[in-house]
Amino acid sequence: MDLPTLWFALAVTCWVLFFVLEGFDFGVGVLAPVLGRDDHERGAGVTTIGPVWDGNEVWLVAAVGVTFAAFPDWYAALLSGLYLPFVLVLLTLAARGVALEFRGKGGTARWRAGCDAVLAVSSLLTAALWGALLGVLATGLALGADGEVVGSGLSRSLAPVISAPALLGAALGVGVALLQGAAFLGLRTTGPLRARARTTALAVLVPVAVLVAVVAPLGLVAVAVVAGLVVARREVLAFAAASVAVAVGVVAVLAAHLPAVLPSTLDPAFSLTVDGAAASPGALQLITVAAVVVLPGVVAYQAYSYWVFRRRVASERVAT
């Protein structure tokens, strides 16, 4: 395997890990304030992601860093052509992080309820924006012969994310995040929140199935598998199956047009390819050395954090 192909595989892996791990984070962020009937239950829901959400976001840094270092032309086309959606993503991620960090800083239920509202809205918007961006990647951008996105003004950056594929991707992104979030809450909580999460997962599967039928009918098999596992109360397997389905979907989007990493909607000859968008051989060799040193440590740290915080969070009140 040559270095450009290897680094494309690593870039896809980083994006997959981000969407899988942050997918359930976004879902929990939306569902915990909604499914929790009081401050204690809402706090229990948020606690399930409290120790891991910032570690999950490391994979966004890794994915963006790998894309920038290994495929600078791909990175430049995406960021220049979709700069406004990416700015909105950063703003919603910032709001979400502030809500999670500051939720426990105030001493009143009203303060926590306000943070929960910000958490729910920002998580919903982030999931929708990422879904829309994946929808854009599935179809491509209006790349010219020079590899740059044609057009000017706001329409150059906003038009792609209000197209039919992007809107469909946004809806599917929200649906899948809610499904993952419900499966994770069912896996990581006890008591009433666990029961409501199971019911929510089954309810969310209906619109997700409709959207999947439009995008990729074969994906209905995965929906059926997840539904069966939720009904059977096999929570570990249900969450794992939903996560695998997300991973397969992300890989399918990013690899759908290979050898093109970003297809041109104007002319296929203008598309950016793996080899054409890759950095120089010397640069790829240098970052390969860095990856061998850094990536195993990141994986080990994250695996250890999930092992430490593996116990369920009680949503029922304990008698004193």
MINU-929238 format. One record per residue (C-alpha): y negated, z, x negated; residue number from 1; residue in three letters. Coordinates in steps of 0.5 Angstrom, whole numbers. Last residue first. Example, Ala and Ser with C-alpha at 12.3 -4.5 7.8 and 13.67 -1.06 7.14 Angstrom:
! MINU-929238
{{2 14 -27} 2 ser}
{{9 16 -25} 1 ala}
***
This chain:
! MINU-929238
{{-15 105 63} 320 thr}
{{-12 99 67} 319 ala}
{{-12 93 64} 318 val}
{{-16 87 67} 317 arg}
{{-13 81 67} 316 glu}
{{-15 75 63} 315 ser}
{{-11 77 57} 314 ala}
{{-11 73 51} 313 val}
{{-5 70 48} 312 arg}
{{-3 71 41} 311 arg}
{{-3 65 36} 310 arg}
{{-10 67 32} 309 phe}
{{-6 68 25} 308 val}
{{-2 62 26} 307 trp}
{{-8 58 28} 306 tyr}
{{-12 60 22} 305 ser}
{{-6 59 17} 304 tyr}
{{-6 52 20} 303 ala}
{{-13 51 19} 302 gln}
{{-13 54 12} 301 tyr}
{{-7 49 10} 300 ala}
{{-10 43 13} 299 val}
{{-17 44 9} 298 val}
{{-13 46 3} 297 gly}
{{-9 40 3} 296 pro}
{{-15 35 4} 295 leu}
{{-19 38 -2} 294 val}
{{-15 36 -8} 293 val}
{{-12 30 -7} 292 val}
{{-18 27 -3} 291 ala}
{{-22 28 -9} 290 ala}
{{-17 24 -13} 289 val}
{{-17 19 -8} 288 thr}
{{-25 19 -8} 287 ile}
{{-25 16 -15} 286 leu}
{{-20 11 -14} 285 gln}
{{-24 8 -8} 284 leu}
{{-30 8 -12} 283 ala}
{{-27 4 -17} 282 gly}
{{-24 -1 -12} 281 pro}
{{-31 -2 -9} 280 ser}
{{-32 1 -2} 279 ala}
{{-28 -3 4} 278 ala}
{{-32 -7 9} 277 ala}
{{-29 -13 7} 276 gly}
{{-22 -11 6} 275 asp}
{{-21 -7 12} 274 val}
{{-25 -12 16} 273 thr}
{{-32 -13 19} 272 leu}
{{-32 -18 25} 271 ser}
{{-37 -24 24} 270 phe}
{{-31 -29 24} 269 ala}
{{-29 -26 31} 268 pro}
{{-36 -29 34} 267 asp}
{{-41 -26 38} 266 leu}
{{-37 -20 41} 265 thr}
{{-36 -18 33} 264 ser}
{{-30 -13 32} 263 pro}
{{-30 -7 28} 262 leu}
{{-24 -5 24} 261 val}
{{-22 -12 24} 260 ala}
{{-15 -13 20} 259 pro}
{{-13 -10 25} 258 leu}
{{-16 -11 32} 257 his}
{{-13 -5 36} 256 ala}
{{-12 0 30} 255 ala}
{{-18 4 32} 254 leu}
{{-17 4 39} 253 val}
{{-9 5 39} 252 ala}
{{-10 10 34} 251 val}
{{-14 14 39} 250 val}
{{-10 13 44} 249 gly}
{{-4 15 40} 248 val}
{{-7 22 38} 247 ala}
{{-9 23 46} 246 val}
{{-2 22 48} 245 ala}
{{0 27 42} 244 val}
{{-4 32 45} 243 ser}
{{-2 32 52} 242 ala}
{{5 32 50} 241 ala}
{{4 38 45} 240 ala}
{{0 42 51} 239 phe}
{{6 40 56} 238 ala}
{{11 42 51} 237 leu}
{{8 49 49} 236 val}
{{7 50 57} 235 glu}
{{14 49 59} 234 arg}
{{12 51 66} 233 arg}
{{16 46 69} 232 ala}
{{11 43 73} 231 val}
{{7 43 67} 230 val}
{{12 39 63} 229 leu}
{{13 34 69} 228 gly}
{{6 33 69} 227 ala}
{{6 32 62} 226 val}
{{12 27 62} 225 val}
{{9 23 68} 224 ala}
{{2 22 64} 223 val}
{{6 20 58} 222 ala}
{{9 15 62} 221 val}
{{3 13 65} 220 leu}
{{0 11 59} 219 gly}
{{4 4 60} 218 leu}
{{-1 2 65} 217 pro}
{{-6 2 59} 216 ala}
{{-14 2 61} 215 val}
{{-13 1 69} 214 val}
{{-7 5 70} 213 ala}
{{-10 10 65} 212 val}
{{-16 11 69} 211 leu}
{{-12 13 76} 210 val}
{{-7 17 72} 209 ala}
{{-13 21 69} 208 val}
{{-16 22 76} 207 pro}
{{-9 25 78} 206 val}
{{-7 29 72} 205 leu}
{{-14 33 73} 204 val}
{{-10 37 79} 203 ala}
{{-4 38 75} 202 leu}
{{-8 41 70} 201 ala}
{{-12 45 74} 200 thr}
{{-6 49 78} 199 thr}
{{-4 50 71} 198 arg}
{{-11 53 69} 197 ala}
{{-11 57 75} 196 arg}
{{-5 61 73} 195 ala}
{{-7 62 66} 194 arg}
{{-13 65 68} 193 leu}
{{-10 69 73} 192 pro}
{{-6 73 68} 191 gly}
{{-4 71 61} 190 thr}
{{-8 66 56} 189 thr}
{{-6 62 51} 188 arg}
{{-2 56 53} 187 leu}
{{-5 56 60} 186 gly}
{{-12 55 57} 185 leu}
{{-9 50 52} 184 phe}
{{-6 46 58} 183 ala}
{{-13 46 62} 182 ala}
{{-17 44 56} 181 gly}
{{-12 38 54} 180 gln}
{{-13 36 62} 179 leu}
{{-20 37 62} 178 leu}
{{-21 33 55} 177 ala}
{{-17 28 58} 176 val}
{{-21 27 64} 175 gly}
{{-28 27 60} 174 val}
{{-26 22 55} 173 gly}
{{-23 18 61} 172 leu}
{{-29 18 65} 171 ala}
{{-33 16 58} 170 ala}
{{-28 11 56} 169 gly}
{{-29 8 63} 168 leu}
{{-37 8 62} 167 leu}
{{-36 5 55} 166 ala}
{{-31 -1 58} 165 pro}
{{-36 -2 63} 164 ala}
{{-42 -3 59} 163 ser}
{{-47 3 59} 162 ile}
{{-45 5 52} 161 val}
{{-46 -2 49} 160 pro}
{{-53 -3 52} 159 ala}
{{-56 4 49} 158 leu}
{{-57 2 41} 157 ser}
{{-59 -5 42} 156 arg}
{{-63 -4 49} 155 ser}
{{-67 1 45} 154 leu}
{{-71 -4 41} 153 gly}
{{-68 -10 38} 152 ser}
{{-62 -14 38} 151 gly}
{{-56 -16 33} 150 val}
{{-52 -11 30} 149 val}
{{-51 -12 22} 148 glu}
{{-45 -15 19} 147 gly}
{{-49 -21 16} 146 asp}
{{-46 -26 21} 145 ala}
{{-48 -22 27} 144 gly}
{{-45 -16 30} 143 leu}
{{-45 -15 37} 142 ala}
{{-41 -9 38} 141 leu}
{{-33 -8 39} 140 gly}
{{-29 -8 45} 139 thr}
{{-24 -2 43} 138 ala}
{{-30 1 39} 137 leu}
{{-35 1 45} 136 val}
{{-30 5 49} 135 gly}
{{-29 10 44} 134 leu}
{{-36 11 44} 133 leu}
{{-36 12 51} 132 ala}
{{-30 17 50} 131 gly}
{{-35 21 45} 130 trp}
{{-41 21 50} 129 leu}
{{-37 24 56} 128 ala}
{{-33 29 51} 127 ala}
{{-40 31 49} 126 thr}
{{-43 31 56} 125 leu}
{{-38 36 58} 124 leu}
{{-38 40 52} 123 ser}
{{-46 41 53} 122 ser}
{{-45 42 60} 121 val}
{{-40 48 60} 120 ala}
{{-43 51 54} 119 leu}
{{-50 51 57} 118 val}
{{-47 54 63} 117 ala}
{{-43 59 59} 116 asp}
{{-49 61 55} 115 cys}
{{-53 63 61} 114 gly}
{{-47 67 64} 113 ala}
{{-47 71 57} 112 arg}
{{-54 73 58} 111 trp}
{{-53 75 65} 110 arg}
{{-48 79 64} 109 ala}
{{-52 83 59} 108 thr}
{{-52 85 52} 107 gly}
{{-54 79 48} 106 gly}
{{-50 77 42} 105 lys}
{{-44 75 44} 104 gly}
{{-45 69 47} 103 arg}
{{-50 67 41} 102 phe}
{{-44 63 37} 101 glu}
{{-41 60 43} 100 leu}
{{-48 57 46} 99 ala}
{{-51 55 39} 98 val}
{{-45 51 38} 97 gly}
{{-45 48 44} 96 arg}
{{-52 46 44} 95 ala}
{{-51 43 37} 94 ala}
{{-45 39 39} 93 leu}
{{-50 36 45} 92 thr}
{{-55 35 40} 91 leu}
{{-50 31 35} 90 leu}
{{-47 27 40} 89 val}
{{-54 25 43} 88 leu}
{{-56 23 36} 87 val}
{{-50 19 36} 86 phe}
{{-51 16 42} 85 pro}
{{-58 14 40} 84 leu}
{{-56 11 33} 83 tyr}
{{-50 6 36} 82 leu}
{{-52 0 32} 81 gly}
{{-55 3 26} 80 ser}
{{-49 8 26} 79 leu}
{{-43 4 27} 78 leu}
{{-46 -2 23} 77 ala}
{{-47 3 17} 76 ala}
{{-41 6 17} 75 tyr}
{{-37 0 18} 74 trp}
{{-41 -3 12} 73 asp}
{{-40 4 8} 72 pro}
{{-32 4 9} 71 phe}
{{-29 9 4} 70 ala}
{{-35 14 3} 69 ala}
{{-38 13 10} 68 phe}
{{-31 13 14} 67 thr}
{{-29 19 9} 66 val}
{{-35 23 10} 65 gly}
{{-35 21 18} 64 val}
{{-28 23 19} 63 ala}
{{-28 29 14} 62 ala}
{{-35 32 18} 61 val}
{{-31 31 24} 60 leu}
{{-25 34 22} 59 trp}
{{-29 40 20} 58 val}
{{-31 41 28} 57 glu}
{{-24 44 29} 56 asn}
{{-25 50 24} 55 gly}
{{-32 51 28} 54 asp}
{{-27 51 34} 53 trp}
{{-22 56 31} 52 val}
{{-24 63 32} 51 pro}
{{-27 63 39} 50 gly}
{{-23 58 42} 49 ile}
{{-18 62 46} 48 thr}
{{-24 67 46} 47 thr}
{{-28 63 51} 46 val}
{{-23 63 56} 45 gly}
{{-22 71 56} 44 ala}
{{-30 71 56} 43 gly}
{{-30 68 63} 42 arg}
{{-24 72 65} 41 glu}
{{-28 79 63} 40 his}
{{-35 76 66} 39 asp}
{{-32 74 73} 38 asp}
{{-28 69 77} 37 arg}
{{-26 65 70} 36 gly}
{{-24 58 72} 35 leu}
{{-31 55 72} 34 val}
{{-34 58 66} 33 pro}
{{-27 57 62} 32 ala}
{{-26 50 64} 31 leu}
{{-32 46 61} 30 val}
{{-32 50 54} 29 gly}
{{-24 50 55} 28 val}
{{-24 42 56} 27 gly}
{{-29 41 50} 26 phe}
{{-24 45 45} 25 asp}
{{-18 42 48} 24 phe}
{{-21 35 45} 23 gly}
{{-24 38 39} 22 glu}
{{-17 39 36} 21 leu}
{{-14 32 39} 20 val}
{{-21 28 38} 19 phe}
{{-22 31 31} 18 phe}
{{-15 30 28} 17 leu}
{{-15 23 31} 16 val}
{{-21 22 27} 15 trp}
{{-18 25 21} 14 cys}
{{-12 21 21} 13 thr}
{{-16 14 23} 12 val}
{{-20 15 16} 11 ala}
{{-13 17 12} 10 leu}
{{-10 10 15} 9 ala}
{{-16 6 13} 8 phe}
{{-16 10 6} 7 trp}
{{-9 7 5} 6 leu}
{{-11 0 7} 5 thr}
{{-17 0 3} 4 pro}
{{-13 3 -3} 3 leu}
{{-7 -2 -3} 2 asp}
{{0 0 0} 1 met}
***
